[in-house]
Amino acid sequence: MVILQVVVEVILAITSLLLTLLILLHKGRGGGVSDMFGGGMSSTLGSSGVAERNLNRITVILGLVWVASIITLGLLTKFMGA
C-alpha cells in the first residue's frame, strides 16, 4: 500500500506542475488580472482557435486526473489507518 501511495503522490506532483504550466499558457480574455501584468497584449501563442480548444481539452483532462489523484490519496490515507 505504501508503494501505491508514493505513486499517487508522484502523479499528484507532476499533474500539479503541468496544470500550472497549462493554465499560464492560456490566452487572457481581458479585463482581469492578466491585463494588469501585460496579458492584454496580443500574442501569437494560442492565436489559433484549434490550438486554444486543444489546450482547453488537455487542461480539463489533466484537472480531472489531478482531482482523482487527490481523492485516491485521501482514501488511501483514511483506510491505511494513519
VMD Tcl script that builds the backbone (N, CA, C; Angstrom):
set m [mol new atoms 246]
animate dup $m
set s [atomselect $m all]
$s set {name element resname resid chain x y z} {
  {N N MET 1 A 0.818 -1.197 0.000}
  {CA C MET 1 A 0.000 0.000 0.000}
  {C C MET 1 A 0.858 1.255 0.000}
  {N N VAL 2 A 2.037 1.184 0.607}
  {CA C VAL 2 A 2.903 2.351 0.675}
  {C C VAL 2 A 3.409 2.706 -0.719}
  {N N ILE 3 A 3.676 1.698 -1.539}
  {CA C ILE 3 A 4.140 1.944 -2.905}
  {C C ILE 3 A 3.056 2.647 -3.707}
  {N N LEU 4 A 1.814 2.226 -3.547}
  {CA C LEU 4 A 0.696 2.861 -4.237}
  {C C LEU 4 A 0.552 4.322 -3.811}
  {N N GLN 5 A 0.731 4.593 -2.520}
  {CA C GLN 5 A 0.639 5.959 -2.027}
  {C C GLN 5 A 1.748 6.824 -2.620}
  {N N VAL 6 A 2.946 6.309 -2.738}
  {CA C VAL 6 A 4.056 7.059 -3.325}
  {C C VAL 6 A 3.787 7.339 -4.805}
  {N N VAL 7 A 3.247 6.346 -5.521}
  {CA C VAL 7 A 2.936 6.531 -6.937}
  {C C VAL 7 A 1.883 7.619 -7.117}
  {N N VAL 8 A 0.850 7.615 -6.279}
  {CA C VAL 8 A -0.199 8.626 -6.379}
  {C C VAL 8 A 0.354 10.009 -6.022}
  {N N GLU 9 A 1.256 10.080 -5.052}
  {CA C GLU 9 A 1.869 11.367 -4.700}
  {C C GLU 9 A 2.710 11.908 -5.847}
  {N N VAL 10 A 3.430 11.033 -6.547}
  {CA C VAL 10 A 4.232 11.462 -7.696}
  {C C VAL 10 A 3.319 11.952 -8.818}
  {N N ILE 11 A 2.226 11.226 -9.075}
  {CA C ILE 11 A 1.268 11.647 -10.095}
  {C C ILE 11 A 0.675 13.003 -9.724}
  {N N LEU 12 A 0.368 13.207 -8.454}
  {CA C LEU 12 A -0.178 14.478 -7.994}
  {C C LEU 12 A 0.812 15.619 -8.207}
  {N N ALA 13 A 2.075 15.381 -7.906}
  {CA C ALA 13 A 3.090 16.418 -8.081}
  {C C ALA 13 A 3.277 16.771 -9.560}
  {N N ILE 14 A 3.317 15.761 -10.418}
  {CA C ILE 14 A 3.509 16.003 -11.849}
  {C C ILE 14 A 2.312 16.737 -12.437}
  {N N THR 15 A 1.105 16.297 -12.083}
  {CA C THR 15 A -0.080 16.959 -12.626}
  {C C THR 15 A -0.214 18.385 -12.095}
  {N N SER 16 A 0.217 18.633 -10.875}
  {CA C SER 16 A 0.169 19.993 -10.335}
  {C C SER 16 A 1.067 20.929 -11.137}
  {N N LEU 17 A 2.272 20.473 -11.422}
  {CA C LEU 17 A 3.197 21.298 -12.207}
  {C C LEU 17 A 2.695 21.509 -13.632}
  {N N LEU 18 A 2.180 20.448 -14.248}
  {CA C LEU 18 A 1.671 20.569 -15.611}
  {C C LEU 18 A 0.436 21.465 -15.688}
  {N N LEU 19 A -0.429 21.371 -14.685}
  {CA C LEU 19 A -1.609 22.233 -14.655}
  {C C LEU 19 A -1.213 23.702 -14.542}
  {N N THR 20 A -0.233 23.986 -13.707}
  {CA C THR 20 A 0.252 25.357 -13.582}
  {C C THR 20 A 0.775 25.872 -14.910}
  {N N LEU 21 A 1.560 25.058 -15.592}
  {CA C LEU 21 A 2.112 25.446 -16.886}
  {C C LEU 21 A 1.011 25.656 -17.924}
  {N N LEU 22 A 0.067 24.736 -18.000}
  {CA C LEU 22 A -1.001 24.847 -18.992}
  {C C LEU 22 A -1.914 26.036 -18.729}
  {N N ILE 23 A -2.193 26.322 -17.484}
  {CA C ILE 23 A -3.041 27.466 -17.162}
  {C C ILE 23 A -2.340 28.769 -17.537}
  {N N LEU 24 A -1.036 28.816 -17.337}
  {CA C LEU 24 A -0.298 30.015 -17.724}
  {C C LEU 24 A -0.214 30.177 -19.235}
  {N N LEU 25 A -0.350 29.096 -19.986}
  {CA C LEU 25 A -0.312 29.183 -21.441}
  {C C LEU 25 A -1.604 29.709 -22.041}
  {N N HIS 26 A -2.692 29.692 -21.292}
  {CA C HIS 26 A -3.978 30.159 -21.815}
  {C C HIS 26 A -3.911 31.645 -22.138}
  {N N LYS 27 A -4.641 32.011 -23.164}
  {CA C LYS 27 A -4.702 33.403 -23.593}
  {C C LYS 27 A -5.625 34.170 -22.655}
  {N N GLY 28 A -5.195 35.357 -22.245}
  {CA C GLY 28 A -6.007 36.194 -21.367}
  {C C GLY 28 A -7.232 36.710 -22.099}
  {N N ARG 29 A -8.337 36.771 -21.422}
  {CA C ARG 29 A -9.588 37.232 -22.025}
  {C C ARG 29 A -9.750 38.748 -21.927}
  {N N GLY 30 A -8.950 39.373 -21.094}
  {CA C GLY 30 A -9.034 40.819 -20.951}
  {C C GLY 30 A -9.921 41.219 -19.788}
  {N N GLY 31 A -9.604 42.365 -19.204}
  {CA C GLY 31 A -10.416 42.895 -18.120}
  {C C GLY 31 A -10.129 42.283 -16.769}
  {N N GLY 32 A -9.144 41.445 -16.676}
  {CA C GLY 32 A -8.852 40.797 -15.408}
  {C C GLY 32 A -7.448 41.113 -14.925}
  {N N VAL 33 A -6.947 40.273 -14.073}
  {CA C VAL 33 A -5.618 40.459 -13.525}
  {C C VAL 33 A -4.558 40.291 -14.608}
  {N N SER 34 A -4.864 39.525 -15.656}
  {CA C SER 34 A -3.885 39.318 -16.721}
  {C C SER 34 A -3.564 40.622 -17.441}
  {N N ASP 35 A -4.516 41.544 -17.532}
  {CA C ASP 35 A -4.252 42.849 -18.147}
  {C C ASP 35 A -3.306 43.690 -17.298}
  {N N MET 36 A -3.390 43.513 -16.005}
  {CA C MET 36 A -2.553 44.288 -15.111}
  {C C MET 36 A -1.074 43.969 -15.324}
  {N N PHE 37 A -0.777 42.722 -15.672}
  {CA C PHE 37 A 0.602 42.299 -15.840}
  {C C PHE 37 A 0.996 42.169 -17.307}
  {N N GLY 38 A 0.273 42.802 -18.203}
  {CA C GLY 38 A 0.642 42.782 -19.607}
  {C C GLY 38 A 0.027 41.651 -20.388}
  {N N GLY 39 A -0.935 40.959 -19.844}
  {CA C GLY 39 A -1.573 39.850 -20.540}
  {C C GLY 39 A -2.519 40.291 -21.630}
  {N N GLY 40 A -2.838 41.584 -21.684}
  {CA C GLY 40 A -3.751 42.092 -22.687}
  {C C GLY 40 A -3.099 42.302 -24.042}
  {N N MET 41 A -1.764 42.215 -24.098}
  {CA C MET 41 A -1.072 42.404 -25.365}
  {C C MET 41 A -1.308 41.200 -26.261}
  {N N SER 42 A -1.369 41.453 -27.557}
  {CA C SER 42 A -1.618 40.343 -28.483}
  {C C SER 42 A -0.393 39.449 -28.548}
  {N N SER 43 A -0.632 38.176 -28.645}
  {CA C SER 43 A 0.435 37.190 -28.686}
  {C C SER 43 A 0.144 36.190 -29.784}
  {N N THR 44 A 1.193 35.691 -30.415}
  {CA C THR 44 A 0.994 34.690 -31.456}
  {C C THR 44 A 0.709 33.330 -30.861}
  {N N LEU 45 A 1.128 33.112 -29.618}
  {CA C LEU 45 A 0.888 31.824 -28.975}
  {C C LEU 45 A -0.580 31.712 -28.608}
  {N N GLY 46 A -1.241 30.681 -29.098}
  {CA C GLY 46 A -2.644 30.459 -28.780}
  {C C GLY 46 A -3.588 31.280 -29.634}
  {N N SER 47 A -3.082 31.863 -30.725}
  {CA C SER 47 A -3.958 32.673 -31.557}
  {C C SER 47 A -4.870 31.811 -32.427}
  {N N SER 48 A -4.503 30.563 -32.620}
  {CA C SER 48 A -5.319 29.657 -33.418}
  {C C SER 48 A -6.467 29.115 -32.567}
  {N N GLY 49 A -7.645 29.039 -33.163}
  {CA C GLY 49 A -8.802 28.526 -32.432}
  {C C GLY 49 A -8.665 27.057 -32.090}
  {N N VAL 50 A -8.071 26.282 -33.001}
  {CA C VAL 50 A -7.890 24.842 -32.764}
  {C C VAL 50 A -6.898 24.616 -31.632}
  {N N ALA 51 A -5.818 25.394 -31.631}
  {CA C ALA 51 A -4.817 25.241 -30.578}
  {C C ALA 51 A -5.403 25.582 -29.214}
  {N N GLU 52 A -6.220 26.609 -29.174}
  {CA C GLU 52 A -6.839 27.012 -27.901}
  {C C GLU 52 A -7.818 25.946 -27.412}
  {N N ARG 53 A -8.592 25.368 -28.317}
  {CA C ARG 53 A -9.533 24.298 -27.926}
  {C C ARG 53 A -8.779 23.072 -27.418}
  {N N ASN 54 A -7.692 22.701 -28.100}
  {CA C ASN 54 A -6.904 21.553 -27.652}
  {C C ASN 54 A -6.276 21.830 -26.292}
  {N N LEU 55 A -5.799 23.049 -26.079}
  {CA C LEU 55 A -5.231 23.418 -24.789}
  {C C LEU 55 A -6.293 23.335 -23.700}
  {N N ASN 56 A -7.510 23.752 -24.020}
  {CA C ASN 56 A -8.607 23.649 -23.053}
  {C C ASN 56 A -8.909 22.195 -22.720}
  {N N ARG 57 A -8.969 21.349 -23.737}
  {CA C ARG 57 A -9.264 19.922 -23.504}
  {C C ARG 57 A -8.185 19.263 -22.652}
  {N N ILE 58 A -6.928 19.526 -22.981}
  {CA C ILE 58 A -5.831 18.925 -22.220}
  {C C ILE 58 A -5.862 19.412 -20.777}
  {N N THR 59 A -6.161 20.696 -20.580}
  {CA C THR 59 A -6.223 21.246 -19.223}
  {C C THR 59 A -7.348 20.608 -18.413}
  {N N VAL 60 A -8.504 20.417 -19.039}
  {CA C VAL 60 A -9.634 19.803 -18.326}
  {C C VAL 60 A -9.318 18.348 -17.969}
  {N N ILE 61 A -8.758 17.604 -18.908}
  {CA C ILE 61 A -8.416 16.197 -18.642}
  {C C ILE 61 A -7.376 16.106 -17.535}
  {N N LEU 62 A -6.365 16.961 -17.594}
  {CA C LEU 62 A -5.333 16.951 -16.566}
  {C C LEU 62 A -5.911 17.365 -15.209}
  {N N GLY 63 A -6.869 18.285 -15.223}
  {CA C GLY 63 A -7.531 18.680 -13.981}
  {C C GLY 63 A -8.320 17.534 -13.367}
  {N N LEU 64 A -8.962 16.741 -14.216}
  {CA C LEU 64 A -9.698 15.575 -13.706}
  {C C LEU 64 A -8.760 14.528 -13.115}
  {N N VAL 65 A -7.609 14.327 -13.760}
  {CA C VAL 65 A -6.609 13.395 -13.215}
  {C C VAL 65 A -6.098 13.912 -11.878}
  {N N TRP 66 A -5.903 15.229 -11.785}
  {CA C TRP 66 A -5.428 15.857 -10.553}
  {C C TRP 66 A -6.434 15.636 -9.415}
  {N N VAL 67 A -7.724 15.861 -9.691}
  {CA C VAL 67 A -8.771 15.672 -8.679}
  {C C VAL 67 A -8.869 14.199 -8.278}
  {N N ALA 68 A -8.785 13.300 -9.264}
  {CA C ALA 68 A -8.854 11.865 -8.968}
  {C C ALA 68 A -7.681 11.424 -8.097}
  {N N SER 69 A -6.497 11.983 -8.343}
  {CA C SER 69 A -5.352 11.599 -7.527}
  {C C SER 69 A -5.471 12.134 -6.109}
  {N N ILE 70 A -6.073 13.311 -5.946}
  {CA C ILE 70 A -6.289 13.838 -4.594}
  {C C ILE 70 A -7.289 12.964 -3.837}
  {N N ILE 71 A -8.365 12.568 -4.501}
  {CA C ILE 71 A -9.367 11.715 -3.855}
  {C C ILE 71 A -8.756 10.359 -3.506}
  {N N THR 72 A -7.990 9.791 -4.433}
  {CA C THR 72 A -7.342 8.498 -4.179}
  {C C THR 72 A -6.377 8.588 -3.015}
  {N N LEU 73 A -5.596 9.656 -2.970}
  {CA C LEU 73 A -4.645 9.830 -1.873}
  {C C LEU 73 A -5.370 9.997 -0.537}
  {N N GLY 74 A -6.492 10.702 -0.547}
  {CA C GLY 74 A -7.276 10.848 0.677}
  {C C GLY 74 A -7.852 9.530 1.158}
  {N N LEU 75 A -8.366 8.732 0.213}
  {CA C LEU 75 A -8.915 7.426 0.599}
  {C C LEU 75 A -7.822 6.487 1.098}
  {N N LEU 76 A -6.660 6.519 0.449}
  {CA C LEU 76 A -5.550 5.682 0.911}
  {C C LEU 76 A -5.127 6.080 2.308}
  {N N THR 77 A -5.053 7.359 2.580}
  {CA C THR 77 A -4.659 7.827 3.908}
  {C C THR 77 A -5.692 7.433 4.950}
  {N N LYS 78 A -6.971 7.518 4.580}
  {CA C LYS 78 A -8.037 7.188 5.527}
  {C C LYS 78 A -8.047 5.695 5.873}
  {N N PHE 79 A -7.903 4.847 4.869}
  {CA C PHE 79 A -8.049 3.409 5.109}
  {C C PHE 79 A -6.746 2.721 5.486}
  {N N MET 80 A -5.627 3.412 5.439}
  {CA C MET 80 A -4.374 2.815 5.897}
  {C C MET 80 A -4.230 2.914 7.406}
  {N N GLY 81 A -5.134 3.651 8.033}
  {CA C GLY 81 A -5.118 3.745 9.482}
  {C C GLY 81 A -4.109 4.755 9.991}
  {N N ALA 82 A -3.774 5.724 9.153}
  {CA C ALA 82 A -2.785 6.705 9.564}
  {C C ALA 82 A -3.404 7.781 10.421}
}
mol reanalyze $m
mol bondsrecalc $m
mol representation Tube
mol addrep $m
